[in-house]
Amino acid sequence: MNSEEEDDDPLEPEKLPIFQKGREVFDMVIKITDLIPEDNEYLMQVKNWMLDDAAQLTVKVAGAEAAVLFIQNHYNNQPLRYS
């Protein structure tokens, strides 16, 4: 397998543009939450929620993409048709 084929491997979600965008969102949330003062208990709780949500976003998108790829493979590599 050459490097060009490896770049197009659909089984590596890290290479999907939507996964990469999710990482960008997560990195941005980290920068934003770093501005929250640690002496405010309520804002620290909000910070934790924001980080949890941002972390789960990328994982859920990758899981959904994996499900689509599995279904396509199961049905002879036919693209899914959404009704």
N, C-alpha and C positions, 0 to 999 in steps of 0.2 A: 504494500500500500504506500503510495507516494504522499508527499506532504499536501498536495492539492486535494487529494481524496480525504485526508484527515481533516482538513478545514471544513469540508462539507458534511462531516459525519453528523447525522441528525440525532444520534444517541448521546451526544454531549451537549446538554442544555446550556452549559456555560458559553457556548458559541452562538446561541440564539440571540438576536438583537433585543428581544423583549426581556430576556434574562439579564443581559448587560444593562439595559435601562433600569431594571429593578435594582441592580447593584449601585447604579448612580443615585437612585432615590435613597437607598439605604445609607450611602456615604453622605448625602446631603442632610439626612435626618440626624446622623451622628454630629455633623458640624453645628446644626441648629440646637440640638440638645446639649451640646457642650456649653452653650451660653446660659443655661438654666442654673441659677444659684443653688448650691447644695444645702443651704440653710432653710429652704422653703419645702416643707414636707409634701404639700399638695402638688407643687410643680415637679418634685422628684417622682411622684407617682405618675403624673402625666408623661414625664420623660420616659419612664419604663414602658408605659403603654405605647408611646410613639415608636420606641425602638423595637418592641415586640411585633407591632403591626408591620413595620418596614422589613423586618427580618422574615416574616412569614410570607410577605408578598412575593418575593422571588421564588421561594420554595413552592408555593402553590401554583405559580405560573409554570414552573418547570414540570411539576406533577401533571398539570393539565395537558401540557404539550406531549409528555410521555404517553399519556392515555390516548391522545389522538394518533400518535405514531404506532402504538400497539394495535389500535383498531384498524388503521390503514394496512398494517402488515397482515393482520388476521384476515382481511378481506382482499387479499391479493394485490396489495399496494394500490388500491383504487382511492382517489381522493374522497374525503368525506363530503357529502352533500347536505347542507343545512336547510331544513324546510322552514 
